[in-house]
Amino acid sequence: MDSTRRKQESRLSKSNRRYRRLGTSDEFFEFVDNLWGPHSIDRFANMENRKLLRFNSLYWNPGSESIDSFTCNWHEENNWLVPPVALAAKVINHLVKCRPVGTLIVPKWSSSPFWPLLFEEGLHYKPYVEDVFEFLEANRIFVAGHNVNSIFAQGDLKGTVLAKIFTTGFWKHSHIISHPQLKTLFQKLSSTVLDSRAKTTVSKYIGYFKRFVLWTRKYSEITSILPCNELHVSLYLQHLIDNSSHYSVIEAAFYGIKWAHHIAGVKNPCDSDFVRSIIDASKRLLSRPIQKKTPVDPEIMKKTF
C-alpha cells in the first residue's frame, strides 16, 4: 500500500512540474497582498510554491482544498491568481462567471489571446477590471517553476521578440476562432511550439534573431522583419562575414532567423539556395587553416631523451 502511494505521489509530482510554468517571489506577493489583500486562497499552486495556507492544485497535493480550481466557485474569496500563461484567458472567463474579487498576475504580452479580455481598444479597462499595475522588474517578480525546459522558466521572457513572432503569419488568424474549446487549444499552441526545442536552444535562437532585428532598425528601407526578404537576410550575413573571425557566427545567425520564420509560419528566406550558398561560402572564407605539426625527426628524439 505504501509503495503504491509513493508511486502515485511521484507521478503527481512530475505532473505538477510539467504544469507549473511561472511563480512569484515572496517579496512580490507580500507587496501585492499589502496593496490589495489580504488574499484568502491561492488558486494555482502546489505544496512547494503556495503563497497561502489555503490553495488549489491541478493534481492531488497534501493540503490542497480542491483539485482543479476551475471546478470551484471563486465567489466570496479574494483570489490570488498566478496561472500558467496558457490558462490566463480561461481564468479571466471564470472570474467573469463567478464575479469574485481577485488579483491576476500575467506577463505584459499584448499579442497573447488573454490581452483582449483585459483591455478594450486604446488600453481602456474592461468593465470588470478595477485597476492595473505594471511592474518593470520582472526578475524580482517571476520565479522559475520546475519545468526548466520551458522558455517561460527563464527570467527574461524575451517578450518583444516573442510578441513579434506570435502576431504574424499563422498566429494572426486567432480572431477567426470563436468556439471556447478551440480558443483554449489555440492559447496553448505558443507554449507547445516553443517546447519543440530545448530551453537553451530556443533562448539562443531568440538572441540571434534579436541581433538581426536590431541590425535592421538601422535602415529605414527594411520595413518587414517577418517575413524578411532574402536580399536583406543576405546583406546581414555579408555584414557578419565582414566583421567575424569564424563562420560559426554566421551559421548561428542563419539558424536563428530560420527558426523565427518557421515558428511564425511565414515564407522563410533561409530556404533560399542563394542564402544557403552564403553559409557555405562563410565556411570556406572563415575556417581556420589546419596547422600541421612539425614532424619529429631523429635529432629531436635524441634531444628529448
HELIX and SHEET records of a PDB file:
HELIX    1   1 ASP A    2  TYR A   19  1                                  18    
HELIX    2   2 ASP A   26  TRP A   36  1                                  11    
HELIX    3   3 SER A   69  THR A   71  5                                   3    
HELIX    4   4 VAL A   85  LEU A   87  5                                   3    
HELIX    5   5 ALA A   88  CYS A   98  1                                  11    
HELIX    6   6 TRP A  115  LEU A  117  5                                   3    
HELIX    7   7 ALA A  138  ARG A  140  5                                   3    
HELIX    8   8 ILE A  151  ALA A  153  5                                   3    
HELIX    9   9 GLY A  159  ILE A  165  1                                   7    
HELIX   10  10 GLY A  169  ILE A  176  5                                   8    
HELIX   11  11 PRO A  180  LEU A  194  1                                  15    
HELIX   12  12 LYS A  199  THR A  216  1                                  18    
HELIX   13  13 GLU A  230  ASN A  243  1                                  14    
HELIX   14  14 TYR A  247  ALA A  264  1                                  18    
HELIX   15  15 PRO A  269  ASP A  271  5                                   3    
HELIX   16  16 ASP A  273  LEU A  286  1                                  14    
HELIX   17  17 PRO A  298  THR A  304  1                                   7    
SHEET    1   A 2 LEU A  22  THR A  24  0                                        
SHEET    2   A 2 PHE A 142  ALA A 144 -1                                        
SHEET    1   B 3 ILE A  41  ASP A  42  0                                        
SHEET    2   B 3 ASN A  78  LEU A  81  1                                        
SHEET    3   B 3 VAL A 101  LEU A 104  1                                        
SHEET    1   C 2 ASN A  56  SER A  57  0                                        
SHEET    2   C 2 SER A  66  ILE A  67  1                                        
END                                                                             
